[in-house]
């Protein structure tokens, strides 16, 4: 549940009466500087992160079993089989074409007309 803009106006007016305009101005300036420093620190941290290593860790996390059954299956299944299963999941397979009733009807009509009449 947030504050309504009118609530903020009342809070600001009470703060102005209690502290005065100079104090509120310095608090706002310090808050702005703090936000600016936080953004700079975030950007610096993101620039220093080794993204390649993080991506490799992310790939390996998917191989960690989440239940005892998965752990047992991973121990019983050879690594080669797991790689093949992984490749099967990654390669998209074309769906089989399913004939609609209209196509089926047209196909039977074409067969009837192409067969020689006796």
C-alpha positions as semicolon CSV with decimal commas, in nm:
position;residue;x (nm);y (nm);z (nm)
1;X;0,000;0,000;0,000
2;X;0,157;0,327;-0,111
3;X;0,119;0,689;-0,029
4;X;-0,123;0,909;-0,216
5;X;0,029;1,229;-0,365
6;X;-0,176;1,433;-0,119
7;X;-0,014;1,237;0,167
8;X;0,330;1,330;0,036
9;X;0,227;1,695;0,020
10;X;0,114;1,692;0,384
11;X;0,437;1,516;0,494
12;X;0,647;1,767;0,299
13;X;0,457;2,062;0,451
14;X;0,506;1,928;0,806
15;X;0,876;1,867;0,737
16;X;0,912;2,220;0,600
17;X;0,753;2,366;0,913
18;X;0,966;2,158;1,151
19;X;1,308;2,168;0,983
20;X;1,292;2,472;0,755
21;X;1,375;2,502;0,384
22;X;1,755;2,488;0,421
23;X;1,755;2,158;0,608
24;X;1,517;1,994;0,360
25;X;1,729;2,122;0,072
26;X;2,047;1,972;0,219
27;X;1,871;1,640;0,292
28;X;1,746;1,624;-0,068
29;X;2,093;1,710;-0,202
30;X;2,257;1,441;0,013
31;X;1,996;1,185;-0,094
32;X;2,063;1,266;-0,461
33;X;2,439;1,230;-0,412
34;X;2,387;0,897;-0,235
35;X;2,174;0,764;-0,520
36;X;2,438;0,881;-0,771
37;X;2,716;0,705;-0,580
38;X;2,508;0,387;-0,560
39;X;2,454;0,391;-0,938
40;X;2,827;0,442;-0,999
41;X;2,913;0,153;-0,765
42;X;2,661;-0,073;-0,940
43;X;2,801;0,012;-1,284
44;X;3,158;-0,043;-1,163
45;X;3,067;-0,381;-1,012
46;X;2,889;-0,496;-1,327
47;X;3,189;-0,391;-1,540
48;X;3,426;-0,598;-1,323
49;X;3,218;-0,918;-1,318
50;X;3,359;-1,205;-1,528
51;X;3,051;-1,277;-1,739
52;X;3,204;-1,583;-1,914
53;X;3,262;-1,756;-1,581
54;X;2,913;-1,671;-1,461
55;X;2,764;-1,818;-1,779
56;X;2,958;-2,142;-1,732
57;X;2,839;-2,163;-1,370
58;X;2,481;-2,107;-1,486
59;X;2,513;-2,396;-1,734
60;X;2,651;-2,629;-1,466
61;X;2,379;-2,545;-1,216
62;X;2,120;-2,711;-1,440
63;X;2,308;-3,040;-1,395
64;X;2,271;-3,037;-1,016
65;X;2,004;-3,287;-0,911
66;X;1,714;-3,140;-0,716
67;X;1,583;-3,465;-0,568
68;X;1,723;-3,801;-0,462
69;X;1,552;-3,963;-0,761
70;X;1,731;-3,730;-1,002
71;X;2,063;-3,799;-0,829
72;X;2,013;-4,175;-0,858
73;X;1,914;-4,141;-1,223
74;X;2,225;-3,935;-1,295
75;X;2,444;-4,197;-1,128
76;X;2,282;-4,482;-1,318
77;X;2,272;-4,308;-1,655
78;X;2,605;-4,291;-1,836
79;X;2,734;-3,945;-1,918
80;X;2,716;-4,020;-2,289
81;X;2,344;-4,094;-2,264
82;X;2,290;-3,766;-2,080
83;X;2,469;-3,576;-2,356
84;X;2,250;-3,743;-2,619
85;X;1,936;-3,660;-2,422
86;X;2,052;-3,301;-2,390
87;X;2,112;-3,278;-2,767
88;X;1,768;-3,421;-2,837
89;X;1,609;-3,156;-2,615
90;X;1,807;-2,874;-2,779
91;X;1,735;-2,969;-3,142
92;X;1,383;-2,876;-3,244
93;X;1,192;-3,149;-3,420
94;X;0,947;-3,076;-3,698
95;X;0,594;-3,174;-3,600
96;X;0,428;-3,444;-3,801
97;X;0,173;-3,324;-4,052
98;X;-0,177;-3,414;-3,949
99;X;-0,436;-3,417;-4,222
100;X;-0,750;-3,219;-4,160
101;X;-1,087;-3,377;-4,242
102;X;-1,109;-3,157;-4,553
103;X;-0,769;-3,278;-4,678
104;X;-0,868;-3,638;-4,609
105;X;-1,190;-3,591;-4,806
106;X;-1,005;-3,429;-5,097
107;X;-0,749;-3,711;-5,096
108;X;-1,018;-3,980;-5,122
109;X;-1,194;-3,787;-5,399
110;X;-0,869;-3,762;-5,593
111;X;-0,815;-4,137;-5,560
112;X;-1,169;-4,210;-5,682
113;X;-1,133;-3,988;-5,989
114;X;-0,787;-4,121;-6,078
115;X;-0,887;-4,489;-6,063
116;X;-1,013;-4,626;-6,398
117;X;-1,386;-4,696;-6,416
118;X;-1,494;-5,044;-6,534
